[in-house]
Amino acid sequence: MSRKTYRPMVSGFSETTRDLQVLQEIDNFMMALSSYPDRAAHEPNLSFEQYLVRINAAGENPGDGEAMQRAG
């Protein structure tokens, strides 16, 4: 029976870059969480998931209506 060694996959991102990306995703989620009620009042059919995707696509402050117009 042979032993296999497993190596971690290399994604092309440094660990620091990945950490920054994760932190940005967390920030976007928290911003979406706090601003979703106001947005849902204006767009009742907008799900939280759709809203979060818009924010991630825009890469800007969710309170910025102009950014949301471009992303939506």
C-alpha positions as CSV (number, residue, x, y, z in Angstrom):
1,M,0.0,0.0,0.0
2,S,1.5,3.3,-1.1
3,R,1.2,6.5,0.8
4,K,0.0,9.6,-1.1
5,T,1.1,13.0,-0.2
6,Y,-1.3,15.9,-0.7
7,R,-0.2,19.4,-1.5
8,P,-2.4,22.4,-1.1
9,M,-3.7,23.8,-4.3
10,V,-2.1,26.9,-5.6
11,S,-4.6,29.5,-6.6
12,G,-2.3,32.2,-7.9
13,F,-3.1,34.5,-5.0
14,S,-0.8,35.2,-2.2
15,E,-2.1,34.5,1.3
16,T,-2.2,38.3,2.0
17,T,-4.2,39.0,-1.1
18,R,-6.7,36.3,-0.3
19,D,-7.0,37.6,3.3
20,L,-7.7,41.1,1.9
21,Q,-10.3,39.7,-0.5
22,V,-12.0,37.8,2.4
23,L,-12.1,41.0,4.5
24,Q,-13.6,42.9,1.6
25,E,-16.3,40.3,1.2
26,I,-17.1,40.5,4.9
27,D,-17.3,44.3,4.7
28,N,-19.6,44.1,1.7
29,F,-21.8,41.6,3.6
30,M,-22.0,43.8,6.7
31,M,-22.8,46.9,4.6
32,A,-25.5,45.0,2.7
33,L,-26.9,43.7,6.0
34,S,-27.2,47.2,7.5
35,S,-28.5,48.9,4.3
36,Y,-30.8,46.2,2.9
37,P,-34.0,47.4,4.9
38,D,-33.8,50.8,3.3
39,R,-33.3,49.3,-0.2
40,A,-36.0,46.8,0.3
41,A,-38.4,49.6,1.2
42,H,-37.8,51.0,-2.3
43,E,-37.6,47.7,-4.1
44,P,-39.8,45.2,-2.3
45,N,-39.1,42.4,-4.7
46,L,-35.4,42.6,-4.3
47,S,-34.0,39.6,-2.3
48,F,-31.1,40.1,0.1
49,E,-29.0,37.7,-2.1
50,Q,-29.7,39.9,-5.2
51,Y,-28.8,43.0,-3.3
52,L,-25.5,41.4,-2.1
53,V,-24.6,40.4,-5.6
54,R,-25.2,44.0,-6.7
55,I,-23.0,45.4,-4.0
56,N,-20.2,42.9,-4.8
57,A,-20.5,43.7,-8.5
58,A,-20.4,47.4,-7.9
59,G,-17.6,47.2,-5.4
60,E,-18.7,50.4,-3.8
61,N,-20.7,51.7,-0.9
62,P,-24.3,50.3,-1.0
63,G,-25.7,53.6,0.1
64,D,-24.5,55.1,-3.1
65,G,-27.6,55.1,-5.3
66,E,-25.5,55.8,-8.4
67,A,-23.4,52.7,-7.8
68,M,-26.6,50.6,-7.3
69,Q,-28.0,51.9,-10.6
70,R,-24.9,50.8,-12.5
71,A,-24.9,47.4,-10.8
72,G,-28.7,46.8,-11.1
